[in-house]
């Protein structure tokens, strides 16, 4: 069962109805049961793994909270993180390490007849593992209190709107809301439904339409020239944005219909004028998690290195981000490329600030436009490594883009629908970025305009959306 499935369209309204019928004291446990039912319908066996991580998190946070000795607290934190992260490490990286050892042995002439072992990656494990680690650290730092209800802890890590692809929530945001669960208000239902509707448009009309073309090109790299590969490379960031951004809007909308406010995950990233600003707008929950739990402690401990300390912290943080995204050398390179971008930007920050202030560039449209395009080009280049299956394919793509051009491969129907939907998405983001509060549609005071807007987006979803699409991109992470 996924957000784009027919089963979910039956499951979700039933959950909302029952949630509003049961008394307050039973709402947490009802949502916990509903969340496990949702997850079991995807991967039944791995629900046991989720329960194991939940139990471990509860016990270690309880121990940290009740222990008076700082030394014992620190030991419990370390062991808690190890226990929680072991399943992620095993399921996500065992195959990569195992295959790498086999390849190394074969390269050395040691040909073994042992079978290669691989496992299906539990869906959502990267997300709920990070949430569990964040909760452990927050209790250790006394930023949040230990949650005595194991039901609330279980719901925090399994809450069905965010279990599969985030946002990566924080205990400090979710636990207070679980304690005050009330029946959904009219505003909750309307606001949530609007977010869900726009999220489905982003996913089905933009991401999945563009994905048909991008996948057709990137799964047949030897048969395409540099022009086609460059075009697909430009489209891929929009596909990922619409896919994960659409998912998280649906997730936020579903949670809002239950009266729960989930943190945002995207803020019009393609209007960022620097890479640092881009990463404050793209996958915000992940970047904030990495900032709080990886980058900030690293940069503090390396502060004596001055600029080299910042650079080292950035490189290590984004290398971890790459490893989190996938067990492949391509993702490690992707993370290191992001680290290089941000390191160069950090080193040149003072000079750039002086120039922009001297010539008052920040308010000039042409400068903003060029900066946005430059950031987009840099990110698109890095995404070649995020999209390709291996480093060899990535360098083949780069080589063809820089030297082997030709006619553009066309899929007229797919591109026409996909680019039309993308145009609508970018126009909305442009309006929200530069003219907030103007040209409103979903929020228009005129009821006719509002309902026509809802109807138009629904018609577009049914008319040009890919209704038999596959899973969301970030399920694989």
PyMOL commands that set and color helices and strands:
alter all, ss='L'
color gray80, all
select helices_A, chain A and resi 6-21+24-40+46-66+70-107+125-140+150-158+171-179+186-218+221-223+226-257+269-271+275-279+284-301+303-305+307-325+329-347+349-358+361-363+365-387+391-403+412-434+447-464+473-476
alter helices_A, ss='H'
color red, helices_A
deselect
rebuild
show_as cartoon
